[in-house]
Each structure stands twice: as C-alpha cells, then as structure tokens.
Amino acid sequence: MPDDEVRPATPAPPRGLHHVEVWVPDHARADRSWGWLLGRLGYERTSTWTDGSRWDLGSTYLVLESGPDVRPVPHDRVRPGVNHLAFWAGTPGDVDALARDAVGHGWRQLFADRYPHAGGPDHYAAYLEDGDGFEVELVADHP
C-alpha cells in the first residue's frame, strides 16, 4: 500500500463484558442478598445512591438499582430476557460453601436434587434464586 493511502483502522480486541444493570423491586432487600454474594465473590462496592449500588471486579461492574424507572411488576426469569447471571466462584469447595451459606442471606437453592451437576456431569455449579426470583449460577473452576 503506498504511503499516501489511508490504512483501515485495526479493530480493538474484544475485552469481554463491560457492565450489567439488574433492576430490582427493592434495593435494600436486594442489597442484603446480592451484596453479600457479590462481596464473597470478590466484588467491591464502589458507589451507592438512594436506590442503587455499584459493584466492581476488575474492569467489569454490576449495578443493583430500584429507581423510579423500574416498573412494579414481579420478575420472572423464565420469560424472554435474561434467565440468570453465572459467576466464576472458585473451587468446588468454594461453591459448596457459598451454596450452603447463601441460604442465610436470602437465597434458595434451585435443582437441589441434581446438585452439584445440574448443568451436566462435567459442570460443577450451584444454582440459586433470591427472594425476588433472580437466579445466579456459581460455577467452579475446572479441576
């Protein structure tokens, strides 16, 4: 290519997820369950406001918010939309401890009859649901 021609820009490499906003019906209630879980997973609360909070982990962050734009309808994870968020949660022992402790923080275990392999025989994870019907999957690192 001659020096006086414009070269096309090289696209930036993908860097993964930037952030997720979870709109909840009651921030204080969500903060009791989600705040506990996010803290245990290594997220740091970096800001709060009347109806929300931001939780950072590296360059990715998660927002919990129940502001005036949130419609007062129940969440239903099986309707079209996001079904659940999956988080790396450490070793299988870490997943077991989180799943056990989560019950005291507003979570209930889903698919308990198939724990820890509800996602398949080679997938070690806990599936939890909070009091508002939001689901998380806590995934163990591969051995």
C-alpha positions in Angstrom: 0.0 0.0 0.0 1.5 3.4 -0.9 2.4 5.7 2.0 -0.2 8.3 1.0 -3.2 5.9 1.2 -5.3 5.7 4.3 -4.9 2.4 6.1 -8.0 0.9 7.7 -8.1 1.1 11.4 -7.3 -2.1 13.2 -10.2 -3.1 15.4 -9.6 -3.3 19.1 -9.5 -6.8 20.5 -12.7 -7.8 22.4 -12.4 -7.3 26.2 -15.5 -9.0 27.5 -18.4 -7.7 29.4 -18.4 -4.0 30.5 -21.2 -4.0 33.0 -24.7 -5.4 33.9 -27.6 -3.5 35.4 -30.0 -5.5 37.5 -33.2 -3.6 38.1 -34.8 -4.9 41.3 -38.1 -4.0 43.0 -36.4 -3.2 46.4 -32.8 -2.2 46.5 -32.4 -2.6 50.3 -33.8 -6.2 50.1 -31.6 -7.0 47.0 -28.6 -5.5 48.8 -28.9 -8.0 51.6 -28.7 -11.0 49.3 -26.8 -9.7 46.3 -24.5 -7.5 48.4 -23.5 -10.5 50.5 -22.9 -12.7 47.4 -21.0 -10.1 45.4 -18.8 -9.4 48.3 -18.0 -13.1 48.8 -17.2 -13.3 45.1 -14.6 -10.5 45.4 -16.6 -7.6 44.1 -16.2 -4.3 45.8 -19.0 -1.8 46.4 -17.6 1.4 44.8 -20.7 3.7 45.0 -24.1 3.9 46.4 -27.1 6.2 46.0 -30.7 6.3 47.2 -31.9 3.4 45.2 -28.8 1.7 44.0 -25.2 0.5 44.3 -22.3 -0.3 42.0 -20.1 -3.4 42.5 -16.7 -3.6 40.7 -14.5 -6.6 39.9 -11.6 -5.6 37.6 -12.9 -3.7 34.6 -16.4 -5.1 34.9 -19.1 -3.9 37.2 -22.6 -4.7 38.2 -25.3 -2.2 39.2 -28.3 -3.1 41.5 -31.0 -0.4 41.1 -34.6 0.1 42.1 -35.1 3.7 40.9 -38.3 5.4 39.7 -38.0 3.9 36.2 -38.3 0.3 37.5 -41.9 -0.9 36.8 -43.6 -2.5 39.8 -44.1 -6.0 38.3 -42.7 -9.2 39.6 -39.5 -10.6 37.9 -40.0 -13.9 36.1 -36.7 -15.5 35.0 -38.4 -17.9 32.6 -39.9 -15.1 30.5 -38.0 -13.9 27.5 -35.0 -11.9 28.6 -32.0 -12.7 30.8 -32.5 -16.0 32.7 -29.6 -15.8 35.1 -26.1 -14.5 35.7 -23.2 -17.0 36.0 -20.2 -16.2 38.1 -16.9 -18.0 38.5 -16.9 -19.0 42.2 -13.6 -20.7 42.8 -13.0 -24.4 43.7 -15.8 -26.9 44.1 -15.3 -26.5 47.9 -15.8 -22.7 47.5 -19.0 -23.4 45.5 -20.2 -25.7 48.2 -19.6 -23.1 51.0 -21.3 -20.4 49.0 -24.3 -22.6 48.3 -24.6 -23.5 52.0 -24.1 -20.0 53.3 -26.4 -18.3 50.7 -29.5 -19.8 52.4 -28.9 -17.5 55.4 -28.7 -14.5 53.1 -31.9 -14.6 51.1 -31.1 -17.2 48.5 -32.6 -20.7 47.9 -31.0 -23.5 46.0 -32.5 -24.5 42.7 -32.2 -28.0 41.3 -31.0 -29.3 44.7 -31.8 -32.9 43.6 -29.1 -32.6 40.9 -26.5 -30.6 42.9 -23.7 -30.0 42.0 -24.1 -31.3 38.4 -27.5 -29.8 37.4 -25.6 -28.3 34.4 -24.2 -31.7 33.3 -21.8 -34.3 34.6 -18.7 -32.2 33.8 -20.1 -29.0 35.2 -19.8 -28.2 38.9 -22.2 -25.4 39.9 -24.8 -24.2 42.4 -27.9 -22.5 41.1 -29.5 -20.0 43.5 -32.6 -17.8 43.4 -33.2 -14.7 45.5 -36.4 -13.6 47.1 -37.4 -11.6 44.0 -36.9 -14.6 41.6 -33.4 -13.6 40.2 -31.2 -16.6 39.5 -27.4 -16.9 39.7 -25.2 -19.7 38.8 -22.0 -20.2 40.8 -19.5 -22.1 38.6 -16.5 -24.0 40.0 -13.1 -23.7 38.2 -12.3 -26.8 36.2 -10.0 -29.2 38.1 
